[in-house]
């Protein structure tokens, strides 16, 4: 929820999924000329994650109505 790109477009970026540990550049150093490395590798993953969790919550809601609000939450996040 609180991971956004530098432009504020709600795109998950920055390698927060742990997929950025092997790279040809040292990401702890500033890039030459003030360049910015953009990556949106996490956005699609997070969308699928929300849909999967919504599906689980909907299945659970069949037996326990308390899960309906959780399913709605994941739909809104998606």
N, CA, C and O of each residue as an XYZ file, in Angstrom:
312
protein
N       0.807     -1.201      0.000
C       0.000      0.000      0.000
C       0.850      1.265      0.000
O       0.475      2.263     -0.614
N       1.973      1.229      0.673
C       2.784      2.440      0.784
C       3.987      2.437     -0.140
O       4.867      3.288     -0.006
N       4.046      1.498     -1.075
C       5.161      1.448     -2.025
C       4.710      2.090     -3.331
O       3.842      1.559     -4.024
N       5.296      3.224     -3.661
C       4.954      3.893     -4.916
C       6.227      4.298     -5.636
O       7.312      4.329     -5.055
N       6.070      4.605     -6.905
C       7.224      5.048     -7.681
C       7.542      6.501     -7.355
O       6.785      7.173     -6.655
N       8.657      6.970     -7.865
C       9.094      8.337     -7.585
C       8.121      9.387     -8.095
O       8.037     10.479     -7.532
N       7.378      9.067     -9.163
C       6.427     10.024     -9.727
C       5.070      9.963     -9.040
O       4.184     10.755     -9.362
N       4.888      9.036     -8.097
C       3.625      8.935     -7.381
C       2.509      8.290     -8.174
O       1.337      8.575     -7.930
N       2.848      7.422     -9.121
C       1.839      6.792     -9.974
C       1.325      5.457     -9.429
O       0.650      4.719    -10.146
N       1.635      5.143     -8.181
C       1.217      3.895     -7.553
C       1.705      2.671     -8.310
O       0.985      1.680     -8.422
N       2.928      2.736     -8.830
C       3.567      1.605     -9.485
C       4.605      1.062     -8.515
O       5.485      1.798     -8.069
N       4.509     -0.215     -8.187
C       5.470     -0.820     -7.266
C       6.809     -0.939     -7.978
O       6.920     -1.622     -8.996
N       7.804     -0.287     -7.452
C       9.128     -0.347     -8.061
C      10.192     -0.376     -6.983
O       9.887     -0.264     -5.796
N      11.403     -0.523     -7.382
C      12.518     -0.469     -6.460
C      13.036     -1.815     -6.031
O      13.901     -1.887     -5.158
N      12.536     -2.888     -6.616
C      13.059     -4.198     -6.291
C      12.679     -4.691     -4.913
O      13.415     -5.480     -4.320
N      11.553     -4.249     -4.388
C      11.161     -4.633     -3.045
C      10.853     -6.120     -2.916
O      10.709     -6.614     -1.797
N      10.747     -6.846     -4.020
C      10.456     -8.272     -3.984
C      11.709     -9.110     -3.780
O      11.632    -10.338     -3.741
N      12.847     -8.471     -3.651
C      14.085     -9.202     -3.474
C      14.662     -9.692     -4.789
O      15.543    -10.552     -4.799
N      14.174     -9.154     -5.898
C      14.648     -9.584     -7.204
C      15.784     -8.706     -7.724
O      16.223     -8.864     -8.863
N      16.251     -7.796     -6.901
C      17.256     -6.842     -7.358
C      18.642     -7.122     -6.793
O      19.502     -6.242     -6.825
N      18.879     -8.317     -6.280
C      20.164     -8.568     -5.641
C      21.276     -8.937     -6.622
O      22.440     -9.003     -6.228
N      20.946     -9.176     -7.869
C      21.971     -9.444     -8.880
C      21.781     -8.428    -10.002
O      20.746     -8.413    -10.668
N      22.775     -7.592    -10.201
C      22.647     -6.534    -11.196
C      24.021     -6.148    -11.723
O      25.039     -6.425    -11.089
N      24.041     -5.519    -12.867
C      25.314     -5.102    -13.462
C      25.788     -3.768    -12.911
O      26.918     -3.359    -13.178
N      24.946     -3.083    -12.148
C      25.338     -1.811    -11.551
C      25.194     -1.893    -10.033
O      24.446     -2.728     -9.525
N      25.889     -1.049     -9.325
C      25.789     -0.972     -7.874
C      24.618     -0.044     -7.540
O      24.731      1.175     -7.672
N      23.507     -0.617     -7.111
C      22.290      0.172     -6.862
C      22.389      1.045     -5.624
O      21.526      1.896     -5.403
N      23.423      0.856     -4.808
C      23.579      1.704     -3.630
C      24.254      3.028     -3.982
O      24.274      3.947     -3.164
N      24.806      3.134     -5.192
C      25.459      4.364     -5.655
C      24.528      5.138     -6.580
O      23.697      4.552     -7.274
N      24.677      6.469     -6.583
C      23.893      7.297     -7.509
C      24.344      7.025     -8.941
O      25.522      6.774     -9.196
N      23.398      7.079     -9.866
C      23.717      6.851    -11.267
C      24.325      8.105    -11.879
O      24.010      9.209    -11.435
N      25.177      7.974    -12.875
C      25.812      9.127    -13.509
C      24.779     10.060    -14.136
O      23.761      9.623    -14.672
N      25.070     11.341    -14.054
C      24.224     12.347    -14.695
C      22.855     12.507    -14.049
O      21.959     13.089    -14.659
N      22.669     12.004    -12.826
C      21.384     12.118    -12.144
C      20.320     11.190    -12.690
O      19.134     11.380    -12.421
N      20.729     10.189    -13.454
C      19.771      9.238    -14.028
C      19.057      8.463    -12.925
O      19.587      8.292    -11.827
N      17.858      8.002    -13.230
C      17.054      7.236    -12.286
C      16.697      5.900    -12.924
O      16.226      5.853    -14.060
N      16.921      4.822    -12.196
C      16.563      3.505    -12.681
C      15.085      3.247    -12.370
O      14.687      3.238    -11.205
N      14.283      3.042    -13.399
C      12.854      2.778    -13.236
C      12.597      1.295    -13.399
O      13.141      0.665    -14.306
N      11.789      0.741    -12.544
C      11.378     -0.643    -12.718
C       9.991     -0.813    -12.103
O       9.697     -0.259    -11.044
N       9.168     -1.564    -12.763
C       7.804     -1.798    -12.277
C       7.551     -3.287    -12.127
O       6.442     -3.763    -12.370
N       8.573     -4.014    -11.729
C       8.467     -5.463    -11.659
C       7.434     -5.960    -10.664
O       6.923     -7.068    -10.822
N       7.117     -5.191     -9.662
C       6.210     -5.672     -8.632
C       4.743     -5.411     -8.868
O       3.911     -6.013     -8.189
N       4.378     -4.537     -9.803
C       2.984     -4.151     -9.967
C       2.106     -5.319    -10.403
O       1.059     -5.552     -9.799
N       2.499     -6.044    -11.417
C       1.708     -7.185    -11.869
C       1.650     -8.279    -10.817
O       0.617     -8.924    -10.634
N       2.769     -8.485    -10.125
C       2.825     -9.496     -9.076
C       1.856     -9.151     -7.948
O       1.142    -10.022     -7.450
N       1.831     -7.889     -7.549
C       0.934     -7.467     -6.474
C      -0.533     -7.568     -6.897
O      -1.391     -7.906     -6.081
N      -0.824     -7.277     -8.168
C      -2.196     -7.426     -8.667
C      -2.651     -8.873     -8.588
O      -3.761     -9.156     -8.136
N      -1.807     -9.776     -9.020
C      -2.156    -11.200     -8.963
C      -2.280    -11.675     -7.530
O      -3.163    -12.473     -7.216
N      -1.415    -11.199     -6.665
C      -1.463    -11.546     -5.249
C      -2.816    -11.154     -4.643
O      -3.426    -11.937     -3.916
N      -3.279     -9.933     -4.948
C      -4.576     -9.475     -4.434
C      -5.717    -10.336     -4.962
O      -6.628    -10.692     -4.215
N      -5.667    -10.668     -6.245
C      -6.733    -11.514     -6.813
C      -6.736    -12.902     -6.174
O      -7.802    -13.451     -5.893
N      -5.565    -13.466     -5.946
C      -5.486    -14.777     -5.301
C      -6.037    -14.736     -3.875
O      -6.791    -15.623     -3.474
N      -5.665    -13.718     -3.120
C      -6.164    -13.593     -1.758
C      -7.665    -13.331     -1.734
O      -8.359    -13.804     -0.835
N      -8.173    -12.585     -2.709
C      -9.612    -12.358     -2.799
C     -10.335    -13.683     -3.035
O     -11.370    -13.945     -2.423
N      -9.793    -14.515     -3.917
C     -10.397    -15.818     -4.188
C     -10.437    -16.699     -2.954
O     -11.430    -17.383     -2.705
N      -9.365    -16.685     -2.187
C      -9.317    -17.460     -0.949
C     -10.365    -16.944      0.035
O     -11.090    -17.728      0.647
N     -10.438    -15.622      0.180
C     -11.415    -15.031      1.107
C     -12.850    -15.350      0.678
O     -13.708    -15.583      1.528
N     -13.118    -15.362     -0.633
C     -14.464    -15.695     -1.110
C     -14.818    -17.142     -0.792
O     -15.954    -17.443     -0.425
N     -13.845    -18.036     -0.934
C     -14.087    -19.445     -0.574
C     -14.383    -19.582      0.915
O     -15.297    -20.307      1.309
N     -13.614    -18.887      1.734
C     -13.829    -18.937      3.176
C     -15.161    -18.309      3.576
O     -15.780    -18.728      4.553
N     -15.601    -17.301      2.818
C     -16.858    -16.607      3.125
C     -18.079    -17.505      2.936
O     -19.143    -17.216      3.483
N     -17.944    -18.573      2.181
C     -19.064    -19.508      2.019
C     -19.453    -20.093      3.377
O     -20.635    -20.272      3.668
N     -18.455    -20.386      4.199
C     -18.710    -20.979      5.513
C     -18.763    -19.934      6.630
O     -19.383    -20.166      7.667
N     -18.111    -18.780      6.419
C     -18.035    -17.775      7.473
C     -18.142    -16.393      6.833
O     -17.204    -15.934      6.180
N     -19.271    -15.738      7.019
C     -19.543    -14.439      6.379
C     -18.539    -13.347      6.775
O     -18.463    -12.313      6.112
N     -17.782    -13.563      7.830
C     -16.801    -12.569      8.273
C     -15.742    -12.308      7.211
O     -15.113    -11.250      7.216
N     -15.535    -13.249      6.309
C     -14.506    -13.109      5.275
C     -14.963    -12.277      4.075
O     -14.153    -11.946      3.210
N     -16.260    -11.935      4.015
C     -16.754    -11.124      2.890
C     -16.072     -9.767      2.837
O     -15.693     -9.306      1.760
N     -15.911     -9.118      3.993
C     -15.265     -7.794      4.011
C     -13.792     -7.894      3.619
O     -13.241     -6.975      3.014
N     -13.166     -9.001      3.962
C     -11.770     -9.197      3.570
C     -11.649     -9.366      2.053
O     -10.734     -8.825      1.432
N     -12.578    -10.117      1.468
C     -12.581    -10.281      0.011
C     -12.765     -8.933     -0.671
O     -12.106     -8.648     -1.671
N     -13.653     -8.104     -0.140
C     -13.885     -6.768     -0.704
C     -12.620     -5.911     -0.592
O     -12.286     -5.161     -1.510
N     -11.927     -6.029      0.532
C     -10.677     -5.268      0.722
C      -9.664     -5.621     -0.359
O      -9.040     -4.732     -0.938
N      -9.493     -6.924     -0.637
C      -8.526     -7.326     -1.653
C      -8.959     -6.886     -3.048
O      -8.114     -6.558     -3.881
N     -10.262     -6.875     -3.311
C     -10.769     -6.372     -4.597
C     -10.446     -4.896     -4.737
O     -10.010     -4.459     -5.802
N     -10.651     -4.123     -3.683
C     -10.342     -2.683     -3.725
C      -8.849     -2.442     -3.924
O      -8.456     -1.519     -4.638
N      -8.016     -3.271     -3.292
C      -6.567     -3.125     -3.470
C      -6.167     -3.434     -4.907
O      -5.265     -2.801     -5.455
N      -6.842     -4.414     -5.518
C      -6.547     -4.764     -6.894
C      -6.875     -3.594     -7.805
O      -6.695     -3.688     -9.019
